[in-house]
Amino acid sequence: MGKARSARGELVDFDLIKIKNQLAASESSGIEVARRQRFIDNKEKNAVAANLETTDFDPVPDVETKIEVKPEQEPPKRKK
């Protein structure tokens, strides 16, 4: 069919619209998307697992931390 101008003056490519409709109507595209999503999810899970194995993260430090709590001070009184 080719290309034509719409009433608004915009260029319309009917061949491109036909191809897009065929891709949207095909069931295999949905299956392909789901397969790619599973692949990406598995890849991300493996990357996180590999990163956790290689890092030297110690959740409990060997050094004891001391926290000093100071009593609250009264604010200075205002002069009248």
PyRosetta script that sets phi, psi and omega in degrees:
from pyrosetta import init, pose_from_sequence

init()
pose = pose_from_sequence("MGKARSARGELVDFDLIKIKNQLAASESSGIEVARRQRFIDNKEKNAVAANLETTDFDPVPDVETKIEVKPEQEPPKRKK")
pose.set_psi(1, -52.1)
pose.set_omega(1, 174.4)
pose.set_phi(2, 103.0)
pose.set_psi(2, -152.5)
pose.set_omega(2, -176.2)
pose.set_phi(3, -112.8)
pose.set_psi(3, 150.0)
pose.set_omega(3, 178.0)
pose.set_phi(4, -150.7)
pose.set_psi(4, 168.1)
pose.set_omega(4, 177.4)
pose.set_phi(5, -98.4)
pose.set_psi(5, 138.3)
pose.set_omega(5, 177.6)
pose.set_phi(6, -81.7)
pose.set_psi(6, 177.8)
pose.set_omega(6, 178.4)
pose.set_phi(7, -64.0)
pose.set_psi(7, -26.6)
pose.set_omega(7, 177.8)
pose.set_phi(8, -83.5)
pose.set_psi(8, -7.6)
pose.set_omega(8, 179.6)
pose.set_phi(9, 93.8)
pose.set_psi(9, 6.9)
pose.set_omega(9, 179.9)
pose.set_phi(10, -86.0)
pose.set_psi(10, 146.6)
pose.set_omega(10, 179.5)
pose.set_phi(11, -78.2)
pose.set_psi(11, 126.5)
pose.set_omega(11, -179.2)
pose.set_phi(12, -116.5)
pose.set_psi(12, 125.3)
pose.set_omega(12, 178.7)
pose.set_phi(13, -103.8)
pose.set_psi(13, 101.5)
pose.set_omega(13, -176.4)
pose.set_phi(14, -68.1)
pose.set_psi(14, -31.6)
pose.set_omega(14, 177.7)
pose.set_phi(15, -64.9)
pose.set_psi(15, -41.5)
pose.set_omega(15, 178.9)
pose.set_phi(16, -65.8)
pose.set_psi(16, -40.5)
pose.set_omega(16, 177.9)
pose.set_phi(17, -63.4)
pose.set_psi(17, -41.0)
pose.set_omega(17, 179.2)
pose.set_phi(18, -63.1)
pose.set_psi(18, -43.1)
pose.set_omega(18, 179.2)
pose.set_phi(19, -64.6)
pose.set_psi(19, -42.9)
pose.set_omega(19, 179.6)
pose.set_phi(20, -63.9)
pose.set_psi(20, -40.3)
pose.set_omega(20, 177.9)
pose.set_phi(21, -65.1)
pose.set_psi(21, -38.8)
pose.set_omega(21, 178.0)
pose.set_phi(22, -65.1)
pose.set_psi(22, -41.5)
pose.set_omega(22, 178.9)
pose.set_phi(23, -65.9)
pose.set_psi(23, -40.0)
pose.set_omega(23, -179.9)
pose.set_phi(24, -68.2)
pose.set_psi(24, -33.4)
pose.set_omega(24, -177.6)
pose.set_phi(25, -80.0)
pose.set_psi(25, -21.8)
pose.set_omega(25, -176.5)
pose.set_phi(26, -73.7)
pose.set_psi(26, 139.5)
pose.set_omega(26, -179.4)
pose.set_phi(27, -79.1)
pose.set_psi(27, -24.6)
pose.set_omega(27, -176.8)
pose.set_phi(28, -66.7)
pose.set_psi(28, -26.0)
pose.set_omega(28, -179.2)
pose.set_phi(29, -66.8)
pose.set_psi(29, -36.1)
pose.set_omega(29, 177.5)
pose.set_phi(30, -67.4)
pose.set_psi(30, -38.3)
pose.set_omega(30, 178.0)
pose.set_phi(31, -67.1)
pose.set_psi(31, -41.1)
pose.set_omega(31, 179.8)
pose.set_phi(32, -63.0)
pose.set_psi(32, -41.8)
pose.set_omega(32, 179.7)
pose.set_phi(33, -63.9)
pose.set_psi(33, -44.3)
pose.set_omega(33, 179.5)
pose.set_phi(34, -62.7)
pose.set_psi(34, -40.2)
pose.set_omega(34, 178.6)
pose.set_phi(35, -63.3)
pose.set_psi(35, -42.2)
pose.set_omega(35, 178.6)
pose.set_phi(36, -66.9)
pose.set_psi(36, -37.3)
pose.set_omega(36, 178.5)
pose.set_phi(37, -64.1)
pose.set_psi(37, -42.6)
pose.set_omega(37, 177.1)
pose.set_phi(38, -62.3)
pose.set_psi(38, -41.1)
pose.set_omega(38, 179.6)
pose.set_phi(39, -61.3)
pose.set_psi(39, -45.6)
pose.set_omega(39, -179.4)
pose.set_phi(40, -65.7)
pose.set_psi(40, -42.1)
pose.set_omega(40, 178.7)
pose.set_phi(41, -61.2)
pose.set_psi(41, -45.0)
pose.set_omega(41, 178.9)
pose.set_phi(42, -63.9)
pose.set_psi(42, -38.4)
pose.set_omega(42, 179.9)
pose.set_phi(43, -64.5)
pose.set_psi(43, -42.4)
pose.set_omega(43, 179.5)
pose.set_phi(44, -66.6)
pose.set_psi(44, -41.0)
pose.set_omega(44, 178.6)
pose.set_phi(45, -62.2)
pose.set_psi(45, -42.6)
pose.set_omega(45, 179.6)
pose.set_phi(46, -65.5)
pose.set_psi(46, -37.3)
pose.set_omega(46, 180.0)
pose.set_phi(47, -67.0)
pose.set_psi(47, -40.4)
pose.set_omega(47, 179.1)
pose.set_phi(48, -66.2)
pose.set_psi(48, -44.6)
pose.set_omega(48, 179.8)
pose.set_phi(49, -62.3)
pose.set_psi(49, -41.5)
pose.set_omega(49, 179.2)
pose.set_phi(50, -66.6)
pose.set_psi(50, -36.9)
pose.set_omega(50, 179.7)
pose.set_phi(51, -67.1)
pose.set_psi(51, -39.1)
pose.set_omega(51, 179.4)
pose.set_phi(52, -67.4)
pose.set_psi(52, -34.1)
pose.set_omega(52, 179.5)
pose.set_phi(53, -71.3)
pose.set_psi(53, -31.2)
pose.set_omega(53, -173.9)
pose.set_phi(54, -91.7)
pose.set_psi(54, -16.5)
pose.set_omega(54, -178.2)
pose.set_phi(55, -83.8)
pose.set_psi(55, 147.1)
pose.set_omega(55, 178.3)
pose.set_phi(56, -98.1)
pose.set_psi(56, 64.1)
pose.set_omega(56, -176.9)
pose.set_phi(57, -94.0)
pose.set_psi(57, 122.6)
pose.set_omega(57, 177.7)
pose.set_phi(58, -110.5)
pose.set_psi(58, 106.7)
pose.set_omega(58, -175.8)
pose.set_phi(59, -68.3)
pose.set_psi(59, -24.2)
pose.set_omega(59, -179.9)
pose.set_phi(60, -114.4)
pose.set_psi(60, 110.9)
pose.set_omega(60, -179.6)
pose.set_phi(61, -72.1)
pose.set_psi(61, 154.3)
pose.set_omega(61, 179.9)
pose.set_phi(62, -78.9)
pose.set_psi(62, -20.0)
pose.set_omega(62, -176.2)
pose.set_phi(63, -89.6)
pose.set_psi(63, 133.7)
pose.set_omega(63, 176.5)
pose.set_phi(64, -80.3)
pose.set_psi(64, 137.3)
pose.set_omega(64, 178.3)
pose.set_phi(65, -101.7)
pose.set_psi(65, 136.5)
pose.set_omega(65, 178.5)
pose.set_phi(66, -110.3)
pose.set_psi(66, 130.7)
pose.set_omega(66, 178.8)
pose.set_phi(67, -113.8)
pose.set_psi(67, 122.3)
pose.set_omega(67, 178.8)
pose.set_phi(68, -98.2)
pose.set_psi(68, 128.0)
pose.set_omega(68, 178.8)
pose.set_phi(69, -107.9)
pose.set_psi(69, 120.0)
pose.set_omega(69, 179.6)
pose.set_phi(70, -94.3)
pose.set_psi(70, 142.1)
pose.set_omega(70, 177.8)
pose.set_phi(71, -67.0)
pose.set_psi(71, 148.5)
pose.set_omega(71, -179.3)
pose.set_phi(72, -68.1)
pose.set_psi(72, 140.4)
pose.set_omega(72, 178.5)
pose.set_phi(73, -98.8)
pose.set_psi(73, 147.8)
pose.set_omega(73, 177.1)
pose.set_phi(74, -77.2)
pose.set_psi(74, 141.5)
pose.set_omega(74, 178.1)
pose.set_phi(75, -67.3)
pose.set_psi(75, 151.0)
pose.set_omega(75, -179.7)
pose.set_phi(76, -62.6)
pose.set_psi(76, 144.1)
pose.set_omega(76, -179.7)
pose.set_phi(77, -78.7)
pose.set_psi(77, 143.1)
pose.set_omega(77, 179.5)
pose.set_phi(78, -84.1)
pose.set_psi(78, 145.2)
pose.set_omega(78, 175.5)
pose.set_phi(79, -86.2)
pose.set_psi(79, 141.9)
pose.set_omega(79, 179.7)
pose.set_phi(80, -89.5)
pose.dump_pdb("model.pdb")
